[in-house]
C-alpha cells in the first residue's frame, strides 16, 4: 500500500478546502458590504474550487477501493468511516499519525466551512427580506396605509 499517495490526496483536499474557506469568508465580507462584483467573483471562485474538489474526491474514492481490495474488507461506506481506523495496525505508525492528523484537520475545516456557509445563507436571506420590505414600502401594499389619506 502506498500511504504517501493517500496522504497526498488528503493534503490536496485540505488545500482546496482552505481556499474554499477563504473564498467563503471573502464572499461574506462582500455580502455585508453589498458588493455585487465581489459576490460574483467569489461565487465563481467557489464553483471552480468545488469542481477541483470533485476530481480529488473521485481520486480519494479510488484509493479507498484500493484499500478495501488490499485488506479484503467488506463494503465500506465511503463517507462514514475513518481511514485511520481501518489502517491502524496495518501501516507504519508515522504514516498512520499523519493520516489521522489530516483527517482531523479535514473534519475541522469542513465544520468551519459549514458554519460560514450557514452565516452567508442567513445574510442573503436577510438581504432579500430587506429588499422585499423596501419594495413593498415604496410601491405600496394591498393593505391599508398607516396614514389615512383623508387627513
C-alpha positions in Angstrom: 0.0 0.0 0.0 1.3 3.4 -0.9 0.4 5.6 2.1 2.1 8.5 0.5 -0.5 8.6 -2.2 -3.3 8.6 0.4 -1.6 11.4 2.3 -1.0 13.5 -0.8 -4.7 13.1 -1.7 -5.8 14.2 1.8 -3.3 17.1 1.6 -4.8 18.2 -1.7 -8.3 18.1 -0.2 -7.1 20.2 2.7 -5.5 22.8 0.4 -8.7 23.1 -1.7 -10.9 23.3 1.4 -8.7 26.0 2.9 -9.0 28.0 -0.3 -12.8 27.4 -0.3 -13.0 28.6 3.3 -11.0 31.8 2.4 -13.3 32.4 -0.5 -16.4 31.9 1.6 -15.1 34.4 4.2 -14.3 37.0 1.4 -17.8 36.4 0.0 -19.2 37.0 3.4 -17.4 40.4 3.6 -18.8 41.2 0.1 -22.3 40.3 1.3 -22.0 42.6 4.3 -20.7 45.4 2.1 -23.3 44.8 -0.6 -20.5 44.4 -3.1 -22.2 42.6 -6.0 -19.0 42.4 -8.0 -17.2 40.7 -5.1 -20.1 38.4 -4.6 -19.9 37.3 -8.2 -16.2 36.9 -8.1 -16.1 34.8 -5.0 -19.1 32.7 -6.2 -17.2 31.8 -9.4 -14.1 31.1 -7.4 -16.0 28.8 -5.1 -17.5 27.0 -8.2 -14.1 26.4 -9.6 -12.7 25.1 -6.3 -15.7 22.8 -5.9 -15.1 21.3 -9.4 -11.4 20.8 -8.4 -12.6 19.2 -5.1 -14.9 16.8 -7.0 -11.9 15.5 -9.0 -9.8 15.0 -5.9 -12.7 13.3 -4.1 -13.0 10.8 -7.1 -9.3 10.0 -6.6 -9.9 9.5 -2.9 -12.7 7.1 -3.5 -10.4 5.1 -5.9 -7.8 5.0 -3.2 -10.5 3.8 -0.7 -11.4 1.0 -3.1 -7.8 0.0 -3.4 -7.5 -0.1 0.4 -10.7 -2.2 0.6 -9.3 -4.6 -2.0 -5.9 -4.8 -0.5 -7.2 -5.6 3.0 -10.1 -7.7 1.7 -12.6 -5.6 3.6 -16.4 -5.8 3.2 -18.2 -2.9 1.7 -17.2 0.4 3.1 -19.5 3.4 3.4 -17.0 5.9 1.9 -18.3 8.9 3.9 -18.9 7.4 7.3 -15.6 5.8 8.4 -12.2 7.0 9.4 -9.5 5.7 7.2 -7.1 5.8 10.1 -9.3 3.3 12.0 -9.1 0.8 9.1 -5.3 1.3 8.6 -4.5 1.0 12.3 -2.0 -1.8 12.8 -1.6 -2.3 9.1 0.8 0.5 8.2 3.8 2.3 9.8 2.8 4.3 12.9 4.3 7.6 11.5 2.2 7.2 8.4 -0.9 6.4 10.4 -0.3 9.5 12.6 0.0 11.7 9.5 -3.3 10.4 8.1 -5.0 10.7 11.4 -3.9 14.3 11.7 -5.0 15.1 8.2 -8.5 13.6 8.8 -8.8 15.7 12.0 -7.9 18.9 10.0 -10.3 17.9 7.2 -13.1 17.4 9.7 -12.5 20.7 11.4 -12.3 22.8 8.2 -15.5 21.2 6.9 -17.3 22.1 10.1 -15.9 25.7 9.9 -16.9 25.9 6.2 -20.4 24.7 7.0 -20.8 27.4 9.7 -19.6 30.1 7.3 -22.0 28.9 4.6 -24.9 29.0 7.0 -24.0 32.6 8.0 -23.8 33.6 4.3 -27.1 32.0 3.7 -28.6 34.0 6.6 -27.1 37.2 5.2 -28.6 36.5 1.8 -31.9 35.7 3.3 -31.9 38.9 5.4 -30.9 41.0 2.3 -33.8 39.6 0.3 -36.2 40.2 3.1 -35.0 43.8 3.4 -35.3 44.3 -0.4 -38.8 42.9 -0.4 -39.9 45.1 2.5 -38.4 48.2 0.8 -40.2 47.4 -2.4 -43.5 46.9 -0.6 -43.0 50.2 1.2 -42.1 52.2 -1.9 -44.7 50.6 -4.2 -47.4 50.3 -1.7 -49.2 47.3 -0.5 -52.7 45.9 -0.8 -53.2 46.5 2.9 -54.5 49.8 4.3 -51.9 52.5 4.7 -50.8 53.6 8.1 -51.5 57.2 7.1 -55.1 58.0 6.4 -55.3 59.8 3.1 -58.4 61.9 4.2 -56.2 63.9 6.5 
